[in-house]
Amino acid sequence: MIALRLAVIVPCFNEAVAIAGVVASFRAALPDAVIYVYDNNSTDGTDEAARAAGAVVRRERQQGKGFVVARAFADVEADVYVMVDGDGTYNAADAPAMVAMLLEQQLDMVTGIRVTDEAAAYRRGHRFGNRMLTGCVRLVFGDRISDMLSGYRVFSRRFVKSFPAMASGFETETEFTVHALEQSMPLGELQTSYRERPPGSASKLRTYVDGVRILRTIVTLVRNERPVTFFGVSAVVLLLAGLAMGLPVVGEFIETGLVPRLPSAVLAVGFVLLSFLSLVCGLILDSVTRGRREMKRLAYLSIPATEP
């Protein structure tokens, strides 16, 4: 029996305070794994601390977690991939159970669902934002997820080598989820304890800025993956606007035989025409999207499944 290659990928930016503990805890939990720390232009000695702790340190010059993920997924060769943030907030002891779930159930992604009693670890605003953004994705793409923004995941080789990795920042977790849902991949979730950052460590998440970026990514993914839905909503809004402006004009014409509000009539016709144009665009792009989805599926199926 051939031993499975296991890789732990840790994206890092200025995590010198926590990274040694993260590397040590995952080395203890997964002694056969190679731990890769991808330093993203840190200025506090994160790379030296990770190297001293025994990790393989690599560097990604383009700033942003999405760029780190794209580089790591392209470069690292393994059968099972564990990805975790380098801030020390996730419990390494849960990694073996997540890996076992992936292998035993032949899954492509297992997400660590954050559970904590520490208010400072998972602030109320972050909980609300996560629920709102996760709810948006569940509504459009399917309800097989419950913590879309978790930074603790285990992937199969099939997932990693077929993932397009187009995001640049924290919105990469949204891409993980939508990619898996759109390809109908088998998914799993496992609760994992979540704790506060160690003293002296600061979060890189910008609550409102990154929240807006994630929401924009969701809208973009809906447009790209579900064009009939995206352009259909636009078509309905434009049609309602056209009817709201045009019906009074039609009513006057029926009563008097005159069209005294010609600008309103022209504008109403314009809205209705744009509505039909939007619908046609959605139908045409849906055919293109189906072709892209088939190509992604073929790329996914071309990679052999990981056997336990």
C-alpha positions in Angstrom: 0.0 0.0 0.0 1.4 3.4 -1.1 1.5 6.0 1.7 -0.6 9.0 1.0 1.2 12.3 0.6 -0.2 14.9 3.1 0.5 18.6 2.9 -0.4 21.4 5.3 -0.6 24.8 3.6 -0.4 27.9 5.9 -0.9 31.3 4.2 0.8 33.9 6.4 1.2 37.7 6.5 2.9 39.1 9.6 2.2 36.2 11.9 5.5 35.9 13.7 3.8 35.7 17.1 1.7 32.7 16.2 3.3 30.8 13.4 5.8 28.7 15.4 2.9 27.4 17.6 0.8 26.6 14.5 3.7 24.7 12.8 4.4 22.7 16.1 0.7 21.9 16.7 0.2 20.6 13.1 3.4 18.6 13.2 2.2 16.9 16.4 -1.3 16.3 15.0 -0.1 15.1 11.5 3.4 13.8 11.9 3.6 12.5 8.3 2.6 15.8 6.7 4.9 18.3 5.1 4.0 21.7 6.4 4.3 24.6 3.9 4.3 28.1 5.2 3.7 30.6 2.4 4.9 34.0 3.5 3.1 36.9 1.8 5.6 39.8 2.2 5.8 39.7 6.0 8.0 42.3 7.7 8.1 40.9 11.2 10.2 37.8 10.7 7.4 35.3 10.1 9.5 33.4 7.6 12.4 32.9 10.0 10.1 31.8 12.8 8.4 29.3 10.5 11.7 27.9 9.2 13.0 27.6 12.8 9.9 25.6 13.7 10.6 23.1 10.9 8.3 24.3 8.1 9.1 24.5 4.4 8.9 28.2 3.8 8.0 29.7 0.4 7.2 33.2 -0.6 4.5 34.8 -2.7 5.2 38.4 -3.8 1.7 39.3 -4.9 -0.2 40.6 -1.9 -3.4 38.8 -1.0 -4.5 35.4 0.3 -6.0 34.5 -3.1 -2.6 34.8 -4.7 -1.0 32.6 -2.0 -3.7 29.9 -2.5 -3.2 30.0 -6.3 0.6 29.6 -5.9 0.4 26.9 -3.3 -2.2 24.9 -5.2 -0.1 25.1 -8.4 3.3 24.2 -6.7 2.5 21.7 -3.9 2.1 18.0 -4.9 0.1 15.9 -2.5 -2.8 13.5 -2.2 -4.6 15.4 0.6 -4.2 19.1 1.4 -5.0 20.8 4.7 -5.3 24.6 4.6 -5.3 26.6 7.7 -4.7 30.3 8.6 -1.5 31.0 10.4 -3.0 33.0 13.2 -3.3 30.2 15.7 -7.1 30.4 16.0 -7.8 26.9 14.7 -7.4 23.6 16.6 -4.8 21.4 15.0 -6.0 18.4 17.0 -9.1 18.2 14.8 -7.1 17.9 11.6 -6.7 14.0 11.7 -10.5 13.6 12.0 -11.1 16.0 9.1 -8.6 14.0 7.0 -10.1 10.7 8.0 -13.6 12.0 7.0 -12.3 13.1 3.6 -10.7 9.7 2.9 -13.3 7.4 4.4 -16.3 9.2 2.8 -14.4 9.9 -0.5 -15.1 13.6 -0.2 -13.4 16.5 -2.0 -13.7 19.2 0.7 -14.2 19.1 4.5 -14.8 22.4 6.2 -14.0 23.1 9.8 -17.1 24.7 11.3 -16.1 27.2 13.9 -17.5 26.7 17.4 -16.4 28.9 20.3 -17.6 30.5 23.5 -15.0 33.3 23.3 -16.7 36.5 22.2 -13.4 38.1 21.2 -12.5 35.1 19.0 -15.6 35.4 16.8 -17.1 38.8 17.1 -20.8 39.4 16.8 -20.4 41.5 13.6 -18.3 38.8 12.0 -20.8 36.1 12.9 -23.6 38.2 11.4 -21.6 38.9 8.2 -20.7 35.3 7.8 -24.4 34.2 8.2 -25.5 36.8 5.7 -22.9 36.0 3.1 -23.3 32.3 3.6 -27.0 32.6 3.3 -26.7 34.4 -0.1 -24.6 31.6 -1.5 -26.9 28.9 -0.1 -29.9 30.6 -1.7 -28.3 30.7 -5.2 -26.0 27.7 -5.3 -27.3 25.2 -2.8 -27.7 24.7 1.0 -24.9 22.2 1.6 -22.7 24.6 3.6 -23.0 26.4 6.9 -19.7 28.3 7.4 -18.5 29.6 4.0 -15.7 31.8 5.4 -13.9 29.3 7.5 -10.2 29.3 7.0 -9.8 25.6 8.0 -10.3 23.1 5.2 -9.1 19.7 3.9 -9.1 19.2 0.2 -8.7 16.2 -2.2 -6.1 16.4 -5.0 -9.0 16.5 -7.4 -10.3 19.7 -5.9 -7.0 21.4 -5.6 -5.8 20.7 -9.2 -9.2 21.6 -10.8 -9.7 24.8 -8.7 -9.4 27.9 -11.0 -8.2 30.3 -8.1 -9.2 33.6 -9.6 -9.6 35.6 -6.3 -6.9 37.8 -4.9 -7.9 38.2 -1.2 -10.1 36.8 1.5 -12.9 36.1 -1.0 -11.0 32.9 -2.0 -13.0 31.0 0.6 -16.2 32.0 -1.4 -14.6 30.6 -4.5 -13.8 27.3 -2.8 -17.5 26.9 -1.8 -19.0 27.9 -5.2 -16.5 25.8 -7.1 -17.5 22.7 -5.1 -21.2 23.4 -5.3 -21.2 24.1 -9.0 -19.3 20.9 -9.7 -21.6 18.8 -7.4 -18.6 17.7 -5.4 -19.1 15.5 -2.3 -18.6 17.8 0.8 -18.3 17.4 4.5 -18.3 19.6 7.6 -16.8 19.0 11.0 -17.1 21.2 14.1 -13.8 22.5 15.3 -13.0 24.7 18.3 -12.1 28.3 17.5 -10.1 30.5 19.8 -8.8 34.0 20.1 -5.5 35.1 18.6 -2.5 34.9 20.8 -1.5 38.2 22.6 0.4 40.5 20.3 -1.2 39.2 17.1 -3.5 41.4 15.0 -6.2 40.4 12.5 -5.6 41.3 8.9 -9.3 41.1 8.1 -10.9 44.5 7.3 -14.5 43.8 8.3 -16.3 46.2 6.0 -13.8 46.4 3.1 -13.4 42.7 2.9 -17.1 42.1 3.5 -17.9 44.3 0.5 -15.3 42.5 -1.6 -16.8 39.1 -0.7 -20.3 40.4 -1.5 -19.0 41.7 -4.9 -17.4 38.3 -5.5 -20.7 36.5 -4.8 -22.5 38.8 -7.3 -19.8 38.2 -9.9 -20.0 34.4 -9.4 -23.8 34.6 -9.7 -23.4 36.5 -13.0 -20.8 34.1 -14.3 -22.3 30.8 -13.1 -26.0 31.6 -13.1 -26.5 34.1 -15.9 -30.2 33.4 -16.3 -30.8 34.2 -12.6 -28.7 37.3 -12.7 -30.0 38.8 -16.0 -33.5 37.5 -15.3 -33.7 39.6 -12.1 -32.5 42.6 -14.1 -35.1 41.9 -16.8 -37.9 41.7 -14.2 -36.8 45.0 -12.6 -36.6 46.8 -16.0 -39.9 45.4 -17.1 -41.7 46.5 -13.9 -40.1 50.0 -14.3 -41.3 50.1 -17.9 -44.8 49.1 -16.9 -45.0 51.5 -14.1 -44.1 54.4 -16.4 -46.1 53.1 -19.4 -49.4 52.0 -18.0 -50.6 55.6 -17.1 -49.7 56.7 -20.6 -51.7 53.8 -22.1 -54.6 54.7 -19.9 -54.6 58.3 -21.0 -54.4 57.2 -24.6 -57.4 54.9 -24.2 -59.4 57.7 -22.6 -58.5 60.6 -24.8 -56.8 59.1 -27.8 -53.8 61.4 -27.1 -50.2 60.8 -25.8 -49.5 64.1 -23.9 -46.5 62.6 -22.0 -44.4 61.5 -24.9 -41.1 61.4 -23.0 -42.6 59.0 -20.4 -43.9 56.8 -23.2 -40.5 56.7 -24.9 -38.7 56.0 -21.6 -41.2 53.2 -20.8 -40.6 51.6 -24.2 -36.9 51.8 -23.6 -37.2 50.0 -20.2 -39.2 47.2 -21.8 -36.8 46.8 -24.7 -33.8 46.7 -22.2 -35.8 44.1 -20.2 -36.0 41.8 -23.2 -32.4 42.4 -24.1 -31.3 41.5 -20.6 -33.3 38.3 -20.8 -31.8 37.4 -24.1 -28.3 38.0 -22.8 -29.0 35.7 -19.9 -30.1 32.9 -22.2 -27.1 33.2 -24.5 -24.6 33.4 -21.6 -26.3 30.4 -20.0 -25.3 28.3 -23.1 -21.7 29.6 -22.7 -21.7 28.8 -19.0 -22.9 25.2 -19.6 -19.9 24.7 -21.9 -17.5 26.1 -19.3 -19.1 23.9 -16.6 -18.7 20.8 -18.7 -15.0 21.7 -19.3 -14.4 22.2 -15.6 -16.1 18.9 -14.9 -13.9 17.1 -17.4 -10.8 18.6 -15.8 -12.0 17.5 -12.4 -12.7 13.9 -13.6 -9.4 13.7 -15.3 -7.7 13.6 -11.9 -7.8 10.2 -10.2 -9.7 10.0 -6.9 -7.7 9.7 -3.7 -8.0 6.2 -2.3 -7.9 5.8 1.5 
